[in-house]
Amino acid sequence: MCKPPFERLAPFIREYIFREKWRSLRPVQEAAVGALFDTTDNLLVAAGTASGKTEAVFFPLLSVLASSSGGKQGPRPTALCISPLKALINDQYERLTRMVRTEGGESPVRIWRWHGDVGADHKKQFTESPEGILLITPESLEALLLRYARRLDEFFGALFFIVIDEVHVFMGSDRGSQLLCQLARIENGVAARGFRRRRIGLSATLGDYGGAKKFLALGSGAPSALVIGGETKLAGRKISLALDAFNDSGVFYRALYRQCRDRRAIIFTNSRLEAEEIMAALRKLGKRLGEADIFHIHHGSVSAAQRGEAEATLKHGEGPVVAAATATLELGIDIGDLDRIIQIGPPWSVSAFVQRIGRSGRRSGRAEMYFALMQAEALTGSDFLGGDPRPAALPWDLLRTIAVLELYLGERWIEEPAEKPLPFSLLVHQILAALASLGEHRPEALERRILRFPPFAKISASDFHLLLRHLERCGMTGKTEEGGLILGLEGERIVNRHGFYSVFTGERQYRVLFEGNELGTINFAPAPMSVITVGGRYWQVDRVDGFRGEIAVSATGDSGSERIWRGRGGGIHRRIAQKMYALLAGGASADAFPYLSPSARASLDAGRAGAREWGLAGKALVPGAAGAGADAGVREFFLFPREGSAGTRTIDFFLRDGAVRQKCGILRSSLSENGIYFTVETRLGETAFRAALVRALRAFSVPETGVDAPYTDKYDYLLPRELLAKQYAANMLESEALGRLEKLLDVSAP
């Protein structure tokens, strides 16, 4: 007869449970004990925040490690726990250290952490005695794999478990693809390749578990992951929401101060600069009122000491405390019980909303979230009357926020991450990493080694060798007399930089050159033919040379309004865009959204009045002002495609095509700053322009070559032009959007 789950755990774990005064194991923990002991599957542990899923994984995992032995001559049993944030690792380290503490002072399983803020002595101790649980970020794991490539069998020869914390964060991201490559490199570097290294994923924010199960299984050779516990992140908690809209910054900051002055709260912003501005304004208000400074800042640019102080105060401090943060406090770090979450501006996604609101009400059972939106002006229905559409005046941020809330509250829908089919930039990184860590390779051997990694399943051998030849021409690689590939001087320069460990794009300085003379520097790579401002003047981007870090520009009389480069911002899913337009078209009255403040309700009503005036509910193309610009024959139109970011990029690509512009008489086209609609100027009337667009859409297909594609990933500047175009078409565009726009224009024709 099988023992009860509690009795199957190691004595020191049972001792910990008694010490913490737990009355029993929670359901997800009992289920995890049985699954880990009785099956050999990869496991996905999906349960709500504060449900005990961390203990559900580590109670049985620690029990297995403590009872196993690699023998004196072989490697000691280990587990690898990969987390997306240093703060998560620090939190897990403290929790696991408490779990393995015994009355005698001996730790049956050793716990290690490895990231940029951990001292060299601690890391050295692990390399001298590699056993137990290693908590690490993907970037630090990259550094370890590069530096100790010849010792992987010693480190991971008896690797029992690979735990991926917050697995949803890695899915569909460059870091997630890098992680899958790293796991494949570990597998290649150990002798016992038939040994089953079980993967365990932890997550609280998932709409459909199928994607996470597939991600865990990629390259593992194991059957489909087993889902333990099906609760969503907010299961069992009451949700309290409030959404406010402001058009006066003074009123905005005073309202924000009232929302948090006597509470324990996190204020989430969508940028680091915004977090800094919010904190500065709230501190100024508090000082003016003679109240204590309870405000902290937490994002990737502040020091580890400041982040640690904010985390400790949130977790252990008494009384009110407020931290302004980006995504760094979004994940599962234990920061105690929070009264309220405050969101400045619309959340990027439904997933981000669910993750953030889940930080509050962990013990009280009530999750509270307050949204504060700044608008350019107060809107009324009369602002939209008169036949002169101003789409920028519509309350797009308000619509986006309501859409996110209703998709979750009404449909329990959360975005499913999509993997990039052609990650050539990551392939460059892995080629350089292989040559740096393992030395000389024949091209065919390098192909066999790397193209087997799961992220590269759709990359052809011919494209791989095309990339190898290009890297050699760039000096990134070289060849020995025997034809073997080695790192070139330029490759060594890149690999030896600390920034090589990460695969996401960081800030990089580009010199802006006009006729060979430097005008200044910028820290982003704009798209070709876009317009940038340097030295108080507008310049057209002619060429971006990522290898040299240079941008060649030419003078332009264009004010830049239609092509000004505004960056890429966060993506938006097509379902959110569709929901925004459905809200704008009407249906449920504003009273159906009880979380709206009077000002937010008035703004929604005004936006709907404008949409009705323009007939936007049934139209994709809305006429603007006649005689736009100096030429009275120029007509202005607004195009509303109702697409997400990928579809909108594809339509932008279509509108910028030279042949399309000629057929449709397009003089200028620009995408709105919020990425929602297009402004197009043409010499054609509405009926002729609509018909020309439909004909052009039917004849157009997105080319894979011969395109000046912008840089979107870290090592794009090291790709040959044809692979850069192919990558952009596969990863960033959605050709189906063109067919949807054609039907939308046909259906909405007058």
C-alpha positions in Angstrom: 0.0 0.0 0.0 1.4 3.4 -1.0 2.3 5.7 1.9 0.5 9.1 2.2 2.3 11.9 0.5 3.5 13.5 3.8 5.2 10.2 4.8 7.0 9.9 1.5 8.9 13.1 2.1 12.4 13.2 3.6 12.6 13.6 7.4 14.1 17.1 7.2 11.2 18.2 5.0 8.7 16.8 7.5 10.7 18.7 10.2 10.4 21.9 8.2 6.6 21.4 7.8 6.3 21.0 11.6 8.6 24.0 12.3 6.4 26.2 10.0 3.3 24.9 11.9 1.5 23.6 8.8 -1.5 21.5 9.6 -1.3 19.6 6.3 0.0 19.6 2.8 -2.1 21.5 0.3 -3.8 19.7 -2.6 -1.3 20.8 -5.3 1.5 19.6 -3.0 0.0 16.2 -2.4 -0.6 15.8 -6.2 3.0 16.9 -7.0 4.5 14.4 -4.5 2.7 11.5 -6.2 3.5 12.7 -9.7 7.2 13.2 -9.1 7.7 9.9 -7.2 5.4 7.7 -9.3 5.9 8.9 -12.9 8.9 9.8 -15.2 7.1 12.5 -17.1 8.1 16.1 -17.3 5.8 18.1 -15.0 4.0 21.4 -15.3 2.9 22.7 -11.9 0.3 25.4 -12.6 -1.4 26.9 -9.6 -2.4 30.2 -8.2 -0.1 32.6 -6.3 0.3 31.6 -2.6 -1.1 28.1 -3.5 2.2 26.5 -2.4 3.5 25.4 -5.8 7.1 26.2 -5.0 6.9 23.7 -2.1 5.0 21.3 -4.3 8.0 21.0 -6.5 10.9 21.3 -4.0 9.5 19.1 -1.2 9.7 15.9 -3.3 12.7 17.1 -5.3 14.8 17.7 -2.2 13.7 14.4 -0.9 14.9 12.6 -4.0 18.3 14.4 -4.0 18.9 13.7 -0.4 18.3 10.0 -0.8 20.4 9.7 -4.0 24.1 9.4 -4.4 26.4 9.5 -7.3 29.1 7.5 -5.5 32.5 8.7 -4.5 33.9 8.3 -8.0 31.0 9.8 -9.9 29.3 13.2 -10.0 27.0 14.1 -7.1 23.2 14.5 -7.8 22.2 17.9 -8.9 19.2 20.0 -9.9 19.2 23.1 -12.0 16.6 25.8 -11.3 16.4 28.5 -14.0 14.7 31.8 -13.0 14.1 34.9 -15.2 15.1 37.4 -12.5 17.8 37.8 -9.8 15.2 38.8 -7.3 13.4 35.5 -7.8 16.7 33.6 -7.3 17.4 35.5 -4.1 13.9 34.7 -2.8 14.1 31.0 -3.7 17.6 30.8 -2.2 16.3 32.0 1.2 13.3 29.7 1.1 15.2 26.6 0.1 17.9 27.3 2.6 15.3 27.3 5.3 13.8 24.0 4.0 17.2 22.2 4.3 18.1 23.5 7.7 18.1 20.8 10.3 18.5 20.9 14.1 22.0 19.5 13.9 23.0 22.3 11.5 23.8 20.0 8.6 22.2 20.6 5.2 21.3 17.3 3.5 21.2 19.2 0.2 23.4 22.1 -0.7 21.8 25.2 -2.2 23.7 27.5 -4.5 22.9 30.7 -6.4 24.7 32.2 -9.4 24.0 35.6 -10.9 25.8 38.9 -11.4 25.3 40.1 -7.8 26.6 36.9 -6.2 30.2 37.0 -5.0 33.0 35.0 -6.7 33.7 33.0 -3.6 30.2 31.4 -3.5 30.4 30.5 -7.2 33.9 29.0 -6.7 32.6 26.8 -3.9 30.1 25.3 -6.4 32.7 24.6 -9.0 34.8 22.9 -6.4 31.9 20.8 -5.1 29.2 20.7 -7.7 26.2 19.1 -6.0 22.7 20.1 -4.8 20.5 22.7 -6.3 21.9 25.5 -8.5 19.7 28.6 -8.9 20.7 30.6 -12.0 19.5 33.0 -14.7 19.9 32.1 -18.4 22.6 34.8 -18.7 24.6 33.4 -15.9 24.1 29.8 -17.2 25.5 31.1 -20.6 28.6 32.3 -18.7 29.0 29.0 -16.9 28.7 27.0 -20.1 31.3 29.1 -21.9 33.8 29.1 -19.1 33.4 25.5 -18.0 32.5 23.7 -21.2 35.0 21.0 -20.6 33.6 20.3 -17.1 29.9 19.9 -17.9 30.0 16.1 -17.1 31.4 16.9 -13.7 28.8 19.5 -13.0 25.7 17.9 -14.6 26.5 14.3 -15.2 24.0 13.4 -12.5 21.5 16.2 -13.2 18.2 14.8 -12.0 15.9 17.8 -12.5 15.7 21.0 -14.5 13.2 23.4 -12.9 12.1 26.3 -15.0 10.5 28.9 -12.8 7.8 31.2 -14.3 7.9 29.1 -17.4 5.4 31.4 -19.2 8.0 34.2 -19.2 10.3 32.1 -21.3 7.8 30.8 -23.8 7.9 32.7 -27.1 10.9 34.8 -26.1 14.5 35.0 -27.2 15.6 34.0 -23.6 13.4 30.9 -23.8 14.9 29.8 -27.1 18.4 30.5 -25.6 17.5 28.3 -22.6 16.4 25.4 -24.9 19.8 25.7 -26.6 21.6 25.7 -23.3 19.8 22.5 -22.2 20.8 20.9 -25.4 24.4 21.9 -24.9 24.4 20.4 -21.4 23.0 17.2 -22.9 25.8 17.2 -25.5 28.4 17.8 -22.8 27.7 14.9 -20.4 28.6 11.3 -20.9 25.3 9.7 -19.6 23.1 10.8 -22.4 20.5 8.1 -21.9 19.9 9.4 -18.4 16.4 11.0 -17.9 16.7 14.6 -16.8 13.2 15.6 -15.9 12.0 19.1 -16.5 9.6 20.8 -14.2 7.8 24.0 -15.1 6.2 26.4 -12.6 3.6 28.9 -13.7 0.5 30.8 -12.4 -0.3 32.7 -15.6 -1.5 30.4 -18.4 -4.5 30.4 -20.6 -3.9 27.0 -22.2 -1.5 24.5 -20.8 -0.8 22.9 -24.1 1.9 25.4 -25.1 3.8 25.1 -21.8 3.7 21.3 -22.0 5.2 21.4 -25.5 7.8 23.9 -24.4 8.9 21.7 -21.6 9.1 18.6 -23.8 11.2 20.2 -26.6 14.4 18.3 -26.9 13.9 16.3 -23.7 12.9 13.0 -25.3 10.3 12.7 -22.6 6.5 12.3 -23.0 4.1 15.2 -22.7 4.2 17.1 -19.5 1.8 16.3 -16.7 -0.3 19.3 -15.5 -0.8 19.3 -11.8 -3.5 21.5 -10.5 -5.6 23.6 -12.9 -6.2 26.7 -10.9 -5.8 30.0 -12.5 -3.7 32.7 -10.9 -6.7 34.5 -9.3 -8.8 31.4 -8.5 -10.6 31.8 -5.2 -10.0 35.5 -4.9 -12.4 38.4 -5.2 -11.3 41.0 -7.7 -11.7 44.7 -7.0 -11.0 47.1 -9.9 -11.1 50.8 -10.5 -10.1 52.7 -13.7 -9.6 56.5 -13.6 -8.8 58.8 -16.6 -7.2 62.3 -16.2 -6.3 65.1 -18.4 -4.5 67.3 -15.7 -1.1 66.1 -14.4 -1.6 67.8 -11.0 -4.9 66.1 -10.4 -3.4 62.8 -11.7 -0.5 62.8 -9.1 -2.8 63.9 -6.2 -5.2 61.1 -7.0 -2.4 58.6 -7.2 -1.0 59.8 -3.9 -4.4 59.2 -2.2 -4.6 55.7 -3.6 -1.3 54.6 -2.0 -0.4 56.9 0.9 -1.7 54.6 3.6 -1.3 51.2 1.9 1.3 48.6 1.0 1.3 48.8 -2.8 3.3 48.4 -6.0 2.9 51.0 -8.8 3.6 49.3 -12.1 4.7 51.4 -15.1 5.5 50.5 -18.7 8.9 52.1 -18.7 11.8 52.8 -16.3 11.6 56.6 -17.0 7.9 56.6 -16.0 8.7 54.8 -12.8 11.3 57.4 -11.9 9.0 60.3 -12.8 6.1 58.8 -10.7 8.4 58.3 -7.6 9.8 61.8 -7.9 6.3 63.4 -8.1 4.9 61.3 -5.2 7.9 62.1 -2.9 7.5 65.8 -3.7 3.8 65.6 -2.7 4.6 63.7 0.5 7.3 66.2 1.5 4.9 69.1 0.9 2.3 67.4 3.2 4.9 66.7 5.8 4.4 62.9 5.6 7.0 60.1 5.8 8.8 59.0 2.7 7.4 55.5 2.1 8.4 55.3 -1.6 10.9 53.0 -3.2 12.1 52.3 -6.8 12.7 48.9 -8.4 13.8 48.3 -12.0 16.8 46.9 -13.9 18.8 50.1 -13.9 18.9 50.8 -10.1 21.6 49.2 -7.9 21.2 45.7 -6.4 21.3 47.4 -3.0 18.3 49.6 -3.8 16.3 46.7 -5.3 17.1 44.6 -2.2 16.0 47.4 0.1 12.7 47.7 -1.8 12.1 43.9 -1.7 13.0 43.6 2.0 10.8 46.6 3.0 7.8 45.2 1.1 8.3 41.8 2.6 9.2 42.5 6.2 8.5 46.2 6.8 5.6 47.4 8.8 3.1 50.0 7.9 2.6 51.6 4.5 5.2 51.1 1.8 5.0 51.8 -2.0 7.4 50.7 -4.8 7.3 51.9 -8.4 8.5 49.1 -10.6 8.6 47.7 -14.2 8.3 44.0 -14.8 11.0 43.3 -12.2 8.4 42.9 -9.4 5.8 41.3 -11.7 6.9 37.7 -11.1 6.6 35.3 -8.2 9.0 36.7 -5.6 7.5 36.6 -2.2 7.0 40.2 -1.1 4.4 39.6 1.5 0.8 40.7 1.5 0.0 43.8 -0.6 -3.2 45.9 -0.3 -3.3 47.2 -3.8 -1.7 47.1 -7.2 -1.6 50.4 -9.2 -1.1 50.3 -13.0 -0.1 53.5 -14.8 -1.3 53.4 -18.4 -2.7 50.3 -20.1 -1.1 46.9 -19.4 0.7 45.5 -22.5 -1.2 42.3 -22.4 -3.8 40.2 -20.6 -1.0 38.1 -19.2 0.7 41.1 -17.7 -2.6 42.2 -16.1 -3.2 38.8 -14.5 0.4 38.5 -13.3 0.4 42.0 -11.8 -3.0 41.9 -10.0 -2.0 38.5 -8.7 0.6 40.2 -6.5 -2.2 41.5 -4.2 -4.6 39.8 -1.9 -2.5 36.7 -1.5 -3.7 36.3 2.1 -6.7 38.6 2.4 -8.5 36.9 -0.6 -9.2 40.2 -2.3 -7.1 41.3 -5.3 -7.2 45.0 -5.8 -6.0 47.0 -8.8 -6.3 50.7 -9.6 -5.6 52.0 -13.2 -4.6 55.6 -13.8 -4.6 56.8 -17.4 -3.4 60.2 -18.6 -5.3 61.6 -21.6 -4.3 64.6 -23.8 -7.6 66.4 -23.1 -11.0 66.0 -21.6 -13.4 64.7 -24.3 -17.1 65.1 -24.9 -19.3 63.8 -27.7 -19.4 67.3 -29.3 -15.6 67.1 -29.8 -16.1 64.6 -32.6 -19.0 66.3 -34.5 -18.5 68.4 -37.5 -17.2 66.0 -40.1 -13.4 66.4 -39.4 -12.2 63.1 -37.9 -9.4 63.3 -35.4 -8.6 59.7 -34.5 -5.8 60.7 -32.1 -8.6 62.2 -29.9 -10.2 58.8 -29.4 -9.5 57.2 -25.9 -7.3 54.4 -27.2 -5.5 53.8 -23.9 -8.9 53.5 -22.1 -10.2 51.2 -24.8 -7.1 49.0 -24.6 -7.4 48.8 -20.8 -11.1 47.8 -20.8 -10.4 45.3 -23.6 -7.7 43.6 -21.5 -9.9 43.5 -18.4 -13.0 42.2 -20.3 -11.1 39.5 -22.2 -10.0 38.1 -18.8 -13.0 38.7 -16.7 -15.5 37.7 -19.3 -13.7 35.0 -21.2 -10.7 34.0 -19.0 -8.6 34.4 -22.1 -4.8 34.9 -21.9 -2.4 35.2 -24.8 -0.4 32.1 -25.9 3.2 33.0 -26.7 4.4 32.1 -30.2 7.9 30.9 -30.9 10.0 32.6 -33.7 10.2 30.1 -36.6 13.5 31.5 -38.0 15.7 32.9 -35.1 18.8 33.6 -37.2 20.1 36.2 -34.7 20.1 33.5 -32.0 21.8 31.1 -34.4 24.7 33.6 -34.7 25.0 33.7 -30.9 25.0 29.9 -30.6 27.6 29.5 -33.4 30.0 31.9 -31.7 29.3 30.3 -28.3 30.1 26.8 -29.7 33.4 28.0 -31.2 34.3 30.0 -28.1 33.6 27.1 -25.6 34.6 24.0 -27.6 37.1 25.3 -30.2 37.6 24.3 -33.8 34.7 22.6 -35.7 34.3 21.4 -39.2 31.4 23.2 -40.8 29.5 20.0 -41.2 30.1 19.0 -37.6 28.9 22.4 -36.4 25.8 22.0 -38.5 25.1 18.6 -36.9 25.6 20.0 -33.4 23.6 23.2 -33.6 20.8 22.6 -36.0 19.6 19.8 -33.7 18.7 22.5 -31.1 14.9 22.8 -30.9 14.7 26.5 -31.8 16.4 25.9 -35.2 14.1 23.1 -36.4 12.9 25.2 -39.4 16.3 26.6 -40.5 17.7 24.8 -43.5 21.2 23.5 -43.9 21.7 25.8 -46.9 20.8 28.9 -44.9 23.1 27.7 -42.1 26.0 27.5 -44.4 25.1 30.8 -46.1 25.4 32.3 -42.6 28.7 30.6 -41.9 30.2 32.1 -45.1 28.9 35.5 -44.2 30.4 35.3 -40.6 33.7 34.4 -42.1 33.6 37.4 -44.5 32.8 39.7 -41.5 35.8 38.4 -39.5 33.6 36.8 -36.9 35.0 33.4 -37.7 38.2 32.1 -39.4 39.4 28.9 -41.0 42.4 26.8 -40.2 44.6 25.3 -43.0 42.6 22.1 -42.5 39.3 23.8 -43.1 38.1 23.9 -39.5 36.1 26.9 -38.2 37.5 28.9 -35.3 36.6 32.3 -33.8 37.9 35.3 -35.7 39.3 38.4 -34.1 35.9 40.2 -34.3 34.2 37.1 -32.9 36.6 37.0 -30.0 35.9 40.7 -29.3 32.2 40.1 -29.1 32.3 36.9 -27.1 34.7 38.3 -24.5 32.3 41.1 -23.6 30.0 40.6 -20.6 27.0 41.6 -22.8 27.4 38.4 -24.9 25.7 36.3 -22.2 22.3 37.8 -22.9 20.4 37.5 -26.2 17.9 40.3 -25.8 18.6 43.6 -27.3 20.3 46.2 -25.0 21.0 49.8 -25.5 23.8 50.3 -28.0 25.3 53.6 -29.3 25.1 54.3 -33.0 27.1 57.2 -34.7 24.9 59.2 -37.0 26.8 60.3 -40.1 26.0 62.9 -42.8 28.4 62.8 -45.7 30.9 61.1 -43.5 30.7 63.7 -40.7 29.4 62.7 -37.3 26.2 64.6 -36.2 25.8 62.8 -32.9 24.8 59.5 -31.4 21.6 57.7 -30.7 21.0 54.5 -28.7 18.6 52.6 -31.1 18.6 51.3 -34.6 15.8 52.9 -36.7 14.3 51.3 -39.7 15.7 52.3 -43.2 13.8 55.2 -44.8 12.4 56.4 -41.5 13.1 59.9 -40.1 15.1 60.7 -37.0 16.0 64.0 -35.2 19.6 64.8 -34.4 20.9 68.3 -33.5 17.4 69.8 -33.8 17.0 68.7 -37.5 15.2 66.0 -39.3 17.3 63.3 -41.2 16.3 60.4 -43.4 17.9 57.1 -42.5 19.6 55.8 -45.7 21.6 52.9 -44.2 22.1 51.2 -40.8 25.5 49.5 -40.4 25.2 47.5 -37.2 28.7 46.0 -37.6 30.3 49.4 -37.4 27.6 51.0 -35.3 26.9 53.7 -37.9 23.8 55.2 -39.4 24.1 57.1 -42.7 21.6 59.8 -43.1 20.7 62.4 -45.7 19.0 65.8 -45.4 15.2 65.8 -45.8 12.6 68.5 -46.2 10.1 66.1 -44.7 9.1 67.3 -41.2 9.2 63.7 -40.2 5.6 63.6 -39.1 4.8 60.7 -41.4 8.0 58.7 -41.0 9.4 59.7 -37.7 10.9 56.7 -35.9 9.2 56.2 -32.6 10.6 52.8 -31.7 8.7 49.5 -31.5 7.1 49.5 -28.0 5.2 46.5 -26.7 3.2 44.2 -28.9 -0.6 43.9 -28.9 -2.6 40.7 -29.7 -5.1 40.8 -32.5 -7.9 39.8 -30.1 -7.2 42.9 -27.9 -7.4 45.1 -31.0 -10.7 43.5 -32.1 -12.1 43.9 -28.6 -11.1 47.6 -28.6 -13.1 48.2 -31.8 -16.1 46.2 -30.5 -16.1 48.5 -27.4 -15.8 51.6 -29.6 -18.8 50.4 -31.7 -21.0 50.3 -28.7 -23.0 47.3 -27.5 -22.9 47.3 -23.7 -23.3 50.7 -22.1 -20.5 52.3 -20.1 -22.6 51.4 -17.0 -21.8 47.7 -17.8 -18.2 48.4 -16.6 -18.7 49.2 -12.9 -14.9 49.8 -12.4 -15.0 53.0 -14.6 -14.8 56.4 -12.8 -17.2 59.1 -13.9 -14.4 60.7 -16.0 -13.5 57.4 -17.6 -17.1 56.7 -18.4 -17.5 60.1 -20.0 -14.4 59.5 -22.1 -15.7 56.2 -23.3 -19.1 57.7 -24.2 -17.4 60.6 -26.0 -15.2 58.2 -28.0 -18.3 56.1 -29.0 -20.1 59.3 -30.1 -17.2 60.1 -32.4 -17.1 56.6 -33.8 -20.8 56.8 -34.5 -20.4 60.2 -36.2 -17.7 58.8 -38.5 -19.5 55.4 -39.1 -16.4 53.7 -37.8 -18.3 50.6 -36.6 -18.9 49.6 -40.3 -15.8 51.2 -41.9 -12.2 50.4 -42.3 -11.5 53.6 -44.3 -12.6 57.0 -43.1 -12.1 60.2 -45.1 -10.2 62.9 -43.4 -9.6 66.5 -44.5 -9.8 67.4 -48.2 -6.9 69.3 -49.6 -4.3 68.0 -47.1 -1.0 69.7 -47.6 -0.2 72.3 -50.2 -1.9 70.5 -53.1 -5.7 70.9 -53.0 -6.0 67.6 -55.0 -4.6 65.5 -52.1 -7.1 63.5 -50.0 -6.5 62.3 -46.5 -7.8 59.0 -45.2 -7.6 57.1 -42.0 -7.3 53.3 -42.3 -8.4 51.2 -39.3 -7.2 47.6 -39.9 -8.3 46.1 -36.5 -5.1 44.1 -36.3 -2.5 43.2 -33.7 1.1 44.2 -33.9 2.2 41.6 -36.4 -0.7 42.3 -38.8 -0.3 46.0 -38.5 3.4 45.8 -39.3 2.5 43.7 -42.4 0.0 46.4 -43.6 2.6 49.1 -43.0 5.0 47.1 -45.1 2.4 46.9 -47.8 1.6 50.6 -47.8 5.3 51.5 -48.0 5.9 49.3 -51.1 6.8 51.4 -54.1 4.5 49.6 -56.6 1.6 49.7 -54.2 2.1 53.5 -53.6 2.1 54.1 -57.4 -1.1 52.0 -58.0 -3.0 53.6 -55.2 -1.7 57.2 -55.7 -0.2 57.2 -52.2 1.9 60.2 -51.4 2.5 59.5 -47.7 1.5 56.9 -45.2 2.2 56.8 -41.4 1.2 54.6 -38.6 -0.1 56.3 -35.5 2.1 56.4 -32.4 0.0 53.9 -30.6 0.1 51.5 -33.5 -3.7 51.5 -34.0 -4.5 53.2 -37.3 -2.8 54.7 -40.5 -3.0 58.1 -41.9 -2.7 58.0 -45.7 -2.5 60.8 -48.3 -3.5 60.1 -51.9 -4.6 61.8 -55.1 -7.5 59.4 -55.5 -11.1 59.9 -54.3 -12.6 57.5 -51.7 -14.2 55.0 -54.1 -11.2 54.9 -56.4 -8.8 54.6 -53.5 -10.7 51.8 -51.9 -10.9 49.9 -55.1 -7.2 50.4 -55.8 -6.3 49.2 -52.3 -8.4 46.0 -52.8 -6.7 45.3 -56.1 -3.3 45.9 -54.7 -3.9 43.7 -51.7 -5.1 40.8 -53.9 -1.9 41.0 -56.0 0.6 41.6 -53.2 2.7 39.0 -51.4 5.3 39.7 -48.7 8.8 39.1 -50.3 11.4 37.1 -48.5 14.4 38.6 -50.2 15.4 42.0 -51.6 13.9 43.8 -48.7 15.6 46.4 -46.4 14.4 44.8 -43.2 15.0 46.7 -39.9 17.0 45.2 -37.1 14.7 43.6 -34.5 17.1 41.2 -32.7 20.5 41.6 -31.1 22.7 40.1 -33.7 20.7 41.1 -36.8 23.6 43.3 -38.0 25.7 40.1 -38.5 23.2 38.6 -40.9 23.4 38.7 -44.7 20.7 40.8 -46.2 18.8 37.9 -47.6 18.6 36.1 -44.2 17.7 39.3 -42.4 14.7 39.8 -44.8 13.7 36.1 -44.5 13.8 36.3 -40.7 11.8 39.5 -40.6 9.1 38.1 -42.9 8.8 34.9 -40.9 9.0 36.3 -37.3 7.6 39.8 -37.5 4.9 39.8 -40.2 1.6 38.0 -40.7 0.6 37.8 -44.4 -2.9 36.7 -43.5 -3.6 40.2 -42.3 -3.6 41.4 -45.9 -6.4 39.1 -46.8 -8.4 40.2 -43.8 -7.9 43.8 -44.7 -9.1 43.1 -48.3 -12.3 41.5 -46.9 -12.8 44.3 -44.4 -12.5 47.0 -47.2 -14.9 45.0 -49.4 -17.5 44.5 -46.6 -17.3 48.1 -45.4 -17.6 49.6 -48.9 -20.4 52.3 -49.1 
